[in-house]
Amino acid sequence: MVDAKAGNMETDERRRAPRAKVNLPARWEGVVSQQAASVTNLSINGCFLLSGGSVEPRELIRLEITLPNNDHIYPWAEVVEAAGEIGFAVRFTMMDDVEQERLNRFINETLETPGSSNPAP
């Protein structure tokens, strides 16, 4: 298992990893809700989910993200920002090594495709 949580990360720290604009189906389960979602912004450190449901900052959630070719990753993540009815941003806190490698490979391949990256500030 890889522990992706490295203490308290400030906003600029979270955003140092390149982000890929994507549209991936996902599901998440939190303390009081379980919902379908779409991942629209993805990095090795976290993602933004378009989704209904209610989450609180610092809430720990379990994600299921479907990558192309029906590969799945199942990271644990911490909510870092809720955007009202639109969705929320999470920071990955833990996923196994095989899933981390799948995620890294997918992001690298996506970033190599013109027009798919969102450079980190």
C-alpha positions as CSV (number, residue, x, y, z in Angstrom):
1,M,0.0,0.0,0.0
2,V,1.1,3.5,-0.8
3,D,0.3,6.2,1.8
4,A,-0.3,9.2,-0.4
5,K,-1.0,11.5,2.5
6,A,2.1,13.4,3.5
7,G,1.0,15.5,6.4
8,N,-1.1,18.7,5.9
9,M,-0.6,19.9,2.4
10,E,-1.4,23.6,1.5
11,T,-3.3,24.4,-1.6
12,D,-0.2,25.1,-3.7
13,E,1.4,21.9,-2.5
14,R,-1.6,19.8,-3.6
15,R,-1.5,21.4,-7.0
16,R,2.1,20.8,-7.9
17,A,1.3,17.6,-9.8
18,P,0.1,18.1,-13.4
19,R,-3.7,17.8,-13.7
20,A,-5.5,16.1,-16.6
21,K,-8.9,17.1,-17.8
22,V,-10.9,13.9,-18.0
23,N,-14.5,12.6,-17.9
24,L,-14.4,9.3,-16.0
25,P,-17.3,7.5,-14.3
26,A,-16.9,7.1,-10.6
27,R,-18.8,6.1,-7.4
28,W,-18.1,7.3,-3.9
29,E,-19.2,6.4,-0.5
30,G,-19.0,8.7,2.5
31,V,-20.3,8.8,6.0
32,V,-23.9,9.6,5.1
33,S,-24.1,9.2,1.3
34,Q,-23.2,7.0,-1.6
35,Q,-23.4,8.5,-5.1
36,A,-22.4,8.2,-8.7
37,A,-20.0,10.9,-10.0
38,S,-17.8,12.0,-12.9
39,V,-14.2,12.8,-12.4
40,T,-13.3,15.9,-14.4
41,N,-9.9,16.9,-13.2
42,L,-7.3,14.2,-12.1
43,S,-3.8,14.2,-10.8
44,I,-1.7,11.6,-8.9
45,N,-2.6,13.5,-5.7
46,G,-6.4,13.8,-6.1
47,C,-9.3,14.8,-8.3
48,F,-12.5,16.8,-8.6
49,L,-15.8,15.0,-8.7
50,L,-19.0,16.3,-10.2
51,S,-21.6,14.8,-8.0
52,G,-24.7,15.3,-5.8
53,G,-24.7,14.2,-2.3
54,S,-23.4,15.9,0.8
55,V,-19.8,15.9,2.0
56,E,-17.9,17.8,4.7
57,P,-14.3,19.1,4.5
58,R,-11.9,16.5,5.9
59,E,-14.4,13.7,5.5
60,L,-12.8,10.4,4.4
61,I,-14.5,8.7,1.4
62,R,-13.9,5.6,-0.6
63,L,-13.8,6.1,-4.4
64,E,-14.2,3.7,-7.3
65,I,-12.9,5.3,-10.5
66,T,-13.3,3.6,-13.8
67,L,-10.4,4.2,-16.1
68,P,-10.6,3.5,-19.9
69,N,-10.6,-0.2,-20.8
70,N,-12.6,-0.8,-17.7
71,D,-9.7,-0.7,-15.3
72,H,-10.7,0.4,-11.8
73,I,-8.9,2.0,-9.0
74,Y,-10.3,2.2,-5.4
75,P,-8.5,5.0,-3.5
76,W,-9.4,6.4,-0.1
77,A,-9.5,10.1,-0.2
78,E,-10.1,13.1,2.0
79,V,-12.5,15.9,1.0
80,V,-10.5,19.1,0.7
81,E,-13.1,21.4,-0.7
82,A,-16.9,21.2,-1.3
83,A,-18.4,23.2,-4.2
84,G,-22.0,23.2,-3.1
85,E,-24.4,21.3,-5.3
86,I,-21.7,20.9,-8.1
87,G,-19.3,18.5,-6.5
88,F,-16.1,18.4,-4.4
89,A,-12.3,18.1,-4.5
90,V,-10.4,15.3,-2.8
91,R,-6.9,14.4,-2.0
92,F,-6.0,10.7,-2.3
93,T,-4.8,9.3,1.1
94,M,-4.3,5.7,0.2
95,M,-4.4,3.2,-2.6
96,D,-2.5,0.0,-3.3
97,D,0.7,-0.1,-5.4
98,V,-0.9,-1.7,-8.5
99,E,-3.7,0.9,-8.6
100,Q,-1.2,3.7,-8.0
101,E,0.8,2.5,-11.0
102,R,-2.4,2.3,-13.2
103,L,-3.3,5.8,-12.2
104,N,0.3,7.1,-13.0
105,R,0.3,5.4,-16.4
106,F,-3.2,6.8,-17.3
107,I,-2.3,10.3,-16.3
108,N,1.0,10.2,-18.2
109,E,-0.7,8.9,-21.3
110,T,-3.5,11.5,-21.0
111,L,-1.1,14.4,-20.5
112,E,0.8,13.3,-23.7
113,T,-2.4,13.9,-25.7
114,P,-2.6,17.5,-26.9
115,G,-5.3,19.6,-25.2
116,S,-5.9,17.3,-22.3
117,S,-3.7,18.9,-19.6
118,N,-4.3,21.6,-17.1
119,P,-0.9,22.8,-16.0
120,A,-0.4,23.2,-12.3
121,P,-0.2,26.8,-11.1
